[in-house]
Amino acid sequence: MEIVIWIGAALSAIGLCGIVYSIVAVARAKRADLSDEDLRARVSAILPLNLIALFVSMIGLMAVIIGVMLG
């Protein structure tokens, strides 16, 4: 079960990197002095990446928990 823990930790780290990237991308968009429509378009383009990163991180944490419980 140790491999499940390591795979889960890797997935969680990948998800965390995606979350940090989406935070940085939204902060850059806010600093760019865009119009309201352009800002909404850029944030809505980043939203799917944020949701995918959250999902990958959640799956990774679930794998870690399962690995610990079964190990």
Secondary structure as a PSIPRED ss2 file (coil, helix, strand):
# PSIPRED VFORMAT (PSIPRED V4.0)

   1 M C   1.000  0.000  0.000
   2 E H   0.000  1.000  0.000
   3 I H   0.000  1.000  0.000
   4 V H   0.000  1.000  0.000
   5 I H   0.000  1.000  0.000
   6 W H   0.000  1.000  0.000
   7 I H   0.000  1.000  0.000
   8 G H   0.000  1.000  0.000
   9 A H   0.000  1.000  0.000
  10 A H   0.000  1.000  0.000
  11 L H   0.000  1.000  0.000
  12 S H   0.000  1.000  0.000
  13 A H   0.000  1.000  0.000
  14 I H   0.000  1.000  0.000
  15 G H   0.000  1.000  0.000
  16 L H   0.000  1.000  0.000
  17 C H   0.000  1.000  0.000
  18 G H   0.000  1.000  0.000
  19 I H   0.000  1.000  0.000
  20 V H   0.000  1.000  0.000
  21 Y H   0.000  1.000  0.000
  22 S H   0.000  1.000  0.000
  23 I H   0.000  1.000  0.000
  24 V H   0.000  1.000  0.000
  25 A H   0.000  1.000  0.000
  26 V H   0.000  1.000  0.000
  27 A H   0.000  1.000  0.000
  28 R H   0.000  1.000  0.000
  29 A H   0.000  1.000  0.000
  30 K H   0.000  1.000  0.000
  31 R H   0.000  1.000  0.000
  32 A C   1.000  0.000  0.000
  33 D C   1.000  0.000  0.000
  34 L C   1.000  0.000  0.000
  35 S C   1.000  0.000  0.000
  36 D H   0.000  1.000  0.000
  37 E H   0.000  1.000  0.000
  38 D H   0.000  1.000  0.000
  39 L H   0.000  1.000  0.000
  40 R H   0.000  1.000  0.000
  41 A H   0.000  1.000  0.000
  42 R H   0.000  1.000  0.000
  43 V H   0.000  1.000  0.000
  44 S H   0.000  1.000  0.000
  45 A H   0.000  1.000  0.000
  46 I H   0.000  1.000  0.000
  47 L H   0.000  1.000  0.000
  48 P H   0.000  1.000  0.000
  49 L H   0.000  1.000  0.000
  50 N H   0.000  1.000  0.000
  51 L H   0.000  1.000  0.000
  52 I H   0.000  1.000  0.000
  53 A H   0.000  1.000  0.000
  54 L H   0.000  1.000  0.000
  55 F H   0.000  1.000  0.000
  56 V H   0.000  1.000  0.000
  57 S H   0.000  1.000  0.000
  58 M H   0.000  1.000  0.000
  59 I H   0.000  1.000  0.000
  60 G H   0.000  1.000  0.000
  61 L H   0.000  1.000  0.000
  62 M H   0.000  1.000  0.000
  63 A H   0.000  1.000  0.000
  64 V H   0.000  1.000  0.000
  65 I H   0.000  1.000  0.000
  66 I H   0.000  1.000  0.000
  67 G H   0.000  1.000  0.000
  68 V H   0.000  1.000  0.000
  69 M H   0.000  1.000  0.000
  70 L H   0.000  1.000  0.000
  71 G C   1.000  0.000  0.000
